[in-house]
């Protein structure tokens, strides 16, 4: 168990990549707090190798502050909360755009900021964000999602520079097509050619579990590339 005794916080942990990451971190011995809008209960530290789900809206500044204040300084924080609404630009909704910016950019900002504030005095820690290859590849019907993911990645690049002097690692993971519920309303894609969330989570945990490696940006796609 490579993460025994470590405390990990994973947002967006009720489904998809976030849920797979929470399971994978716990399997390596970490005590995992999994936050999600649909999760019940209050934030608490679980036992090693366990996942404790807690209600957390990453766009709510007061809620994010309270969640981190309820815990000891975390060793690992993964910003995985996400949302996606897809439409051609001429029919897209500005409300959907704002929701994606709030979750991916503001949510990552708030969680990374609270993580950094607690990790800096300890001079250790690892902050991970799950971005997307959409941040720098153009896909039809993805204007809002691409804008949100590009903003998230830019934020993480600045964070990497600011965190490095404190021995805090920062990693932005940009996955390609991964078989998660975000595809449920998008027929026409071959989900059999996509990565599994569990395979992606296993790779991310392998990065987290190697403290002497600083991998600041990681792009991962299925063998078929962009689908």
C-alpha positions as CSV (number, residue, x, y, z in Angstrom):
1,X,0.0,0.0,0.0
2,X,1.9,3.0,-1.3
3,X,-0.3,5.6,0.2
4,X,-0.9,4.2,3.7
5,X,-1.3,7.0,6.2
6,X,-2.0,9.7,3.5
7,X,-5.1,11.8,3.4
8,X,-6.6,12.4,0.0
9,X,-9.5,14.7,-1.0
10,X,-11.2,14.0,-4.3
11,X,-14.0,16.3,-5.7
12,X,-16.5,14.9,-8.1
13,X,-16.2,11.6,-6.4
14,X,-19.7,10.3,-6.9
15,X,-19.3,9.1,-10.5
16,X,-17.0,8.7,-13.4
17,X,-13.3,9.4,-13.1
18,X,-13.7,10.9,-9.6
19,X,-15.3,7.8,-8.2
20,X,-12.7,5.6,-9.8
21,X,-9.9,7.7,-8.4
22,X,-11.4,7.6,-4.9
23,X,-11.5,3.8,-5.1
24,X,-8.0,3.6,-6.5
25,X,-6.5,5.9,-3.8
26,X,-8.2,4.0,-1.0
27,X,-6.9,0.7,-2.5
28,X,-3.4,2.0,-2.0
29,X,-4.2,2.7,1.7
30,X,-5.1,6.4,1.6
31,X,-8.0,7.8,3.7
32,X,-10.1,9.4,1.0
33,X,-12.7,12.2,1.4
34,X,-14.9,12.1,-1.6
35,X,-16.9,15.3,-2.3
36,X,-19.8,15.6,-4.5
37,X,-23.0,17.6,-5.0
38,X,-25.1,14.4,-4.8
39,X,-23.2,13.0,-1.8
40,X,-24.8,12.9,1.6
41,X,-23.2,13.7,4.9
42,X,-20.6,16.0,6.4
43,X,-16.9,16.1,5.7
44,X,-14.9,13.8,8.0
45,X,-11.6,11.9,7.8
46,X,-12.2,8.1,7.3
47,X,-10.0,5.3,8.3
48,X,-7.1,4.2,6.1
49,X,-8.2,2.5,2.9
50,X,-11.7,3.8,3.2
51,X,-13.7,6.4,1.2
52,X,-16.0,8.8,3.1
53,X,-18.4,10.6,0.8
54,X,-19.5,14.1,1.7
55,X,-21.7,16.8,0.2
56,X,-19.6,19.5,-1.4
57,X,-20.4,22.1,-4.1
58,X,-17.0,23.2,-5.4
59,X,-18.5,26.5,-6.7
60,X,-19.5,27.5,-3.2
61,X,-16.6,29.3,-1.6
62,X,-17.9,29.1,2.0
63,X,-18.5,25.3,1.6
64,X,-15.1,24.7,0.2
65,X,-13.4,26.6,3.0
66,X,-15.5,24.7,5.6
67,X,-14.6,21.3,4.1
68,X,-10.9,21.9,4.2
69,X,-11.1,23.4,7.7
70,X,-12.7,20.2,8.9
71,X,-9.7,18.2,7.9
72,X,-6.0,17.9,8.7
73,X,-3.7,19.2,6.0
74,X,-4.2,16.8,3.0
75,X,-1.5,15.0,1.2
76,X,-3.3,14.8,-2.1
77,X,-6.1,16.9,-3.5
78,X,-7.7,15.9,-6.8
79,X,-10.0,18.5,-8.5
80,X,-12.2,16.2,-10.6
81,X,-15.7,17.9,-10.3
82,X,-17.0,18.5,-13.7
83,X,-19.9,19.1,-15.9
84,X,-20.4,19.3,-19.7
85,X,-23.2,20.5,-21.9
86,X,-22.6,20.2,-25.7
87,X,-24.2,22.1,-28.5
88,X,-23.2,24.1,-31.7
89,X,-22.1,27.6,-30.7
90,X,-25.0,29.2,-32.5
91,X,-27.5,27.3,-30.3
92,X,-25.5,27.2,-27.1
93,X,-26.7,28.6,-23.8
94,X,-24.8,31.2,-21.8
95,X,-26.2,29.7,-18.6
96,X,-24.6,26.3,-19.6
97,X,-21.3,28.1,-20.3
98,X,-21.3,29.8,-16.9
99,X,-22.1,26.5,-15.2
100,X,-19.1,24.9,-16.9
101,X,-16.8,27.9,-16.1
102,X,-18.0,27.9,-12.5
103,X,-17.3,24.2,-12.0
104,X,-14.1,23.7,-13.9
105,X,-12.4,27.1,-13.4
106,X,-13.9,28.6,-10.2
107,X,-14.2,25.1,-8.5
108,X,-10.6,24.2,-9.3
109,X,-9.5,27.7,-8.1
110,X,-11.3,27.4,-4.8
111,X,-10.2,23.8,-4.0
112,X,-6.6,24.4,-5.1
113,X,-6.3,27.6,-3.1
114,X,-7.5,25.9,0.1
115,X,-5.3,22.9,-0.5
116,X,-2.3,25.2,-1.1
117,X,-2.9,27.2,2.0
118,X,-2.7,24.0,4.1
119,X,0.1,22.4,2.2
120,X,2.5,25.3,2.2
121,X,3.3,25.2,6.0
122,X,3.9,21.5,5.7
123,X,6.1,21.9,2.6
124,X,4.6,18.8,1.0
125,X,1.5,17.7,-1.0
126,X,0.2,17.0,-4.4
127,X,-2.6,18.9,-6.2
128,X,-4.1,17.2,-9.3
129,X,-6.7,18.5,-11.7
130,X,-8.5,16.5,-14.3
131,X,-8.7,18.6,-17.4
132,X,-9.3,17.4,-21.0
133,X,-7.6,17.1,-24.4
134,X,-10.4,19.5,-25.3
135,X,-8.3,22.3,-23.8
136,X,-6.1,22.4,-26.9
137,X,-8.0,20.3,-29.5
138,X,-11.0,21.6,-31.3
139,X,-14.1,19.4,-31.3
140,X,-17.5,20.4,-32.7
141,X,-20.2,21.3,-30.2
142,X,-17.6,21.8,-27.4
143,X,-17.0,25.6,-27.4
144,X,-18.0,26.1,-23.8
145,X,-16.4,22.9,-22.5
146,X,-13.2,23.8,-24.3
147,X,-13.1,27.3,-22.9
148,X,-13.7,26.0,-19.4
149,X,-11.0,23.3,-19.7
150,X,-8.5,25.7,-21.2
151,X,-9.0,28.1,-18.3
152,X,-8.6,25.3,-15.8
153,X,-5.3,24.2,-17.4
154,X,-4.0,27.7,-17.5
155,X,-4.8,28.1,-13.8
156,X,-2.9,24.9,-13.0
157,X,0.2,26.0,-14.9
158,X,0.4,29.1,-12.7
159,X,-0.2,27.0,-9.6
160,X,2.7,24.7,-10.6
161,X,5.1,27.7,-10.6
162,X,3.8,29.0,-7.3
163,X,3.8,25.7,-5.5
164,X,7.2,24.4,-6.6
165,X,9.2,26.4,-4.1
166,X,7.2,24.7,-1.3
167,X,7.9,21.2,-2.5
168,X,4.3,20.8,-3.6
169,X,3.7,18.9,-6.8
170,X,1.1,20.0,-9.3
171,X,-0.2,17.7,-12.1
172,X,-2.8,18.5,-14.8
173,X,-4.1,15.3,-16.4
174,X,-5.7,15.8,-19.8
175,X,-7.7,12.6,-20.7
176,X,-9.1,11.8,-24.1
177,X,-12.4,9.9,-24.4
178,X,-13.1,8.1,-21.2
179,X,-16.2,6.0,-20.7
180,X,-18.1,8.0,-18.1
181,X,-21.7,9.3,-17.7
182,X,-20.8,12.5,-19.5
183,X,-21.4,10.5,-22.7
184,X,-24.9,9.2,-21.8
185,X,-26.6,12.0,-23.7
186,X,-24.2,11.9,-26.7
187,X,-25.2,8.9,-28.9
188,X,-23.0,8.1,-31.9
189,X,-19.7,7.6,-30.1
190,X,-18.3,4.1,-29.8
191,X,-17.8,3.8,-26.0
192,X,-16.1,0.4,-26.5
193,X,-13.1,2.3,-27.9
194,X,-12.9,4.7,-24.9
195,X,-10.6,4.4,-21.9
196,X,-12.1,3.0,-18.7
197,X,-12.2,5.3,-15.7
198,X,-10.5,2.6,-13.7
199,X,-7.5,2.4,-16.1
200,X,-7.1,6.2,-16.0
201,X,-7.4,6.3,-12.2
202,X,-4.7,3.6,-11.9
203,X,-2.3,5.7,-14.0
204,X,-3.0,8.8,-11.9
205,X,-2.4,7.0,-8.7
206,X,0.9,5.6,-10.0
207,X,2.0,9.3,-10.5
208,X,0.7,10.4,-7.1
209,X,2.5,7.5,-5.4
210,X,5.9,8.5,-6.7
211,X,6.9,11.6,-4.7
212,X,10.3,11.9,-6.3
213,X,8.7,12.5,-9.7
214,X,7.1,15.8,-10.7
215,X,4.9,15.2,-13.7
216,X,3.2,18.6,-14.3
217,X,1.2,17.8,-17.4
218,X,0.0,14.4,-18.6
219,X,-2.0,13.7,-21.7
220,X,-3.7,10.3,-21.9
221,X,-5.8,9.0,-24.8
222,X,-7.3,5.6,-25.9
223,X,-5.3,3.7,-28.5
224,X,-7.6,5.1,-31.2
225,X,-6.7,8.7,-30.3
226,X,-9.4,11.3,-30.6
227,X,-12.8,9.7,-31.1
